[in-house]
Amino acid sequence: MFSLFKPKLSKGDRVFKADLKKILGISPKNLYLYKTAMVHRSVSISLTSGTSDNNERLEYLGDAIIDAIVADYLFEHYPTKREGFLSQMRSKIVSRKTLNTIAQTCGITKHIVVRQGVNPSENKNLLGNVIEALAGALFLDKGYVCAKRVFINKLLTKYIDLDQLEFEEIDYKSRLIEWGQKHKLLVTFNSIEEPDSIADHHKSFLAFVSLDDKQIGKGKALSKKEAEQKAAHSAWDYIAAHNTQEAS
């Protein structure tokens, strides 16, 4: 009987709920979770307890959920591919570039709540963070199985061409810098020019990448840009191997 007296949704909440159903294909049970997923820390929601809430905790959870969903999906989708290929594809899918693209194209950006003067479309991390927070909300509201189905069918494969993604090179340098910013760690690159013993009369570059002053990768190539990419790739492998705050 008490279910007859559910709180009436505001017009804004009704629009948001309808848009979520259109985008995700599900009707939310706990709308507050999804509303929180849209709130940037610059405009945290004030709670009656005197504390505030934003999407950072949901982003943390969703980051791990998306990693699991993508690993699960790739394992099923590519039954003959080896670990190296699966790891590269997962890195491409969970990259900020891919998550940003999903956010920009699925129609969720109009519901993102930020401080006045902040443009979500110009913030490299904000959009992808919202998708992670949305995944966290989905997991808490509907469970893993539903979260996986929605993320794969309604977001990933609908807006990202996985066949094309297979052949895209990963910009490890940008990915590493974004990862460092996300985890509040300083990523620095240094390079030196040295004679190349293979190519006569040519110079080669040796690049080093450090994480908070600790060298974690290096790479050598005939161009500074390529050397830095190799160093970043080496650093990324180091982070994954040592589980340094989880490469994500």
N, C-alpha and C positions, 0 to 999 in steps of 0.2 A: 504493500500500500504506500509506503513511504517513497517508492520510486516515482510516484505520480508528482511528487513535489521537488523535482530536480531544479536547481537554480537556472533561471532564464539567462541565456547567453546574450551578451551585448551584440549590436549590429556588427561591430568590428570583429568580434570573436566568431560570429556566424560566417562572415566572409572568409576569415582565415581558415576555419574548419572546412569550408567548401573547397577552398583552393588546395588545402592539404589532400583532400579526397581526390581532387582532379590530378594532382601531381603524383601522389604516392599510391593511389588506388585503394586506400583504406580509410575507415572512419575512426579517428582517434578516440580512445577511451578517456585518457587523461590529457586534456587539451593543454593544461598548464605546462607539461613537459615540453611540448612543441613550441609554446610561446617563449619559454625560457631559452630554448635552443636558438631563438632568433635575436636574443638580447646580448649585445656587445658589452664588455665590461665598462665601457665609458658611460653607459646609462643603466647601471644595474637596477633591478627591481627592488624597491624597498618593501620588506616584509613586516608583518605585524609584530614579529619578535624583536624588531629593531635592527636585524641584520639585513643584508642585501643579497641578491641572487643575479647571476648572469650565466652565459653559456659555457664558461670555462670548464666546469666539472663534467658537463655532458660532452664537451669536446674531447676531454681526456678519455672518457669511456668510449666514445664513438670511434676514436682513433684506433683503439685496440679491437673494437668490434669489426670495423672495416678491414683491418689487417686479416682477421680470422675469416671473414666472409670471402674476401678476395682469394686467400690461400686455398680455402675450401673449394671455391668455384673453379679456379685454375686447375687444381688437382683433378677435378671431375671432367673439365672441358678439354684438357690436353693430356689424355691418358698415356701417350707415348713420349711426351717431352721430358727431358732431364731436369734436374734441380736447378742448373744454371739458368736455363730458359725461363722456368717458372719464377725464379727469384727476380729476374730482370723484368718480366711482365708485371709482377706484383709491384715492383718499384715504380714502374710507369703509371700503373693504375692509381696507386695511392699518392702519387706526386701532387704537389700543390697545383700544378698546371692543370692536371686532369680534373681534380676536385673543383677548381675554380670554374672550369668550362661547364661542368655539370650544374653548378650553382647559377651561372649566367644564363644557361639555356633552359633550365627546367621551370623557371618562373617564380622561384622562391625569393629572389632578391628584394622584391617590393615589400616584403614583410620583415626584413632585417631592421632592427632598431639600433641606431647608433647616435652618438652625440651630434648635435647640429654642426654642420660644416665638414663632417666626415663623409666621404663618398665611398660606399662599399665597393663599387666597381673599380676604384683606383687603389684599393688596398689589397696587396698581393696575398696576404694571409687570411684576411677576414672572411672572404667568400668560402674558401676551402674549410675554414674552421666551422662555419655554419653547417656545411654538409656533414662534417664529423659529429657535431652536436646533434644534428637531426638523426643520425644513425644511433647515437646514444639514447635519444628519446624513443626511437622506434623499438630498440632492444628492451628498454624498461617497460614500455607500454604494451608491446605485443610479443616479446620473446625473440629468441635467436632465429628460429625457422622463418618467421614472418619477416624479420628484419633483413635476412639474407634474400628472400624472394623479392622484397620491395626494392632493395638496393640494386640487385642484379637486373631485374626486369624493368623497373620503372625509372631508374636513374642511370646505371652504368651502360648497359647495352642499348638503351634508348637514345642516349646522347653522345656516346663514344664509340667510334669505329675500332673495334679490337683488332681486326685484320690489318688496318693501317697502323695501329699502335705497335704491332709486332715489329715493324720495320723502322720505327722512329728511334733515333739515337737519344740516349738519356743525357741531358745537360747536368752532369754530376756536380759541376761547380755551383750552379744556381741552386740545385737541390740541397747541397751541403750547407750553403749559406742560409737558406730558408730554414733548414733543420736547426742550425745553430741559433738563429733568431728565435725560433719557437721554444727552444729549451734554454734560452738565455746563456748561451755559450759563445765565446768569441772564436770565430773561424778566420784564420789569416793565411794568405798565400805569399810565398816568396820564390823568386826564380833567379837563376844565374845563367849566364851564357858561357859556354865552354866549347873548345874545338871538338869536332866529331871525328872519331877514329875510323868511321865507316865511310862517310861521304867526304871525299877530298875537298879541301878548301871551303867547307861549309861549317857553319856553327850549329850547335844543338843547344837546347835549353833543358835545364834541370830544375824542376819545380818542387817545392815542398809545401805541405799544408799542415797547419798546427791548430790544435783545439785547446784554447786557454793555455797557450805557450808550450804545449806538449806536441811534438811532431808525430803525426799519425799516418802520413802518406807522402809518397814522392812519385814523380813521373818524369820521363825523359822523352823528348821529341824534337823535331826540326823546327817547330814553331813554339812560341811561348804559350799560345792559346791551347794547343794540343797537349803540351806538357802539363799545364794546369789541370786540364780535363783528366789526364791519366793520374795525376796526383790526387785529384778529388775522388776518382773511382777507387783508387787504392785506400783512401781514407774511409770511404763509404763501406768497403769490405771490412776494414778494421772495426768500425763502429758496429756492424752487424755481427762480427765474430765475438766481440767483447760485450755485446749487449749494453753499450753505453747509452743509457736512458732510452733504449729501444729505438732503433733506426725506423722512423715512421714519418 
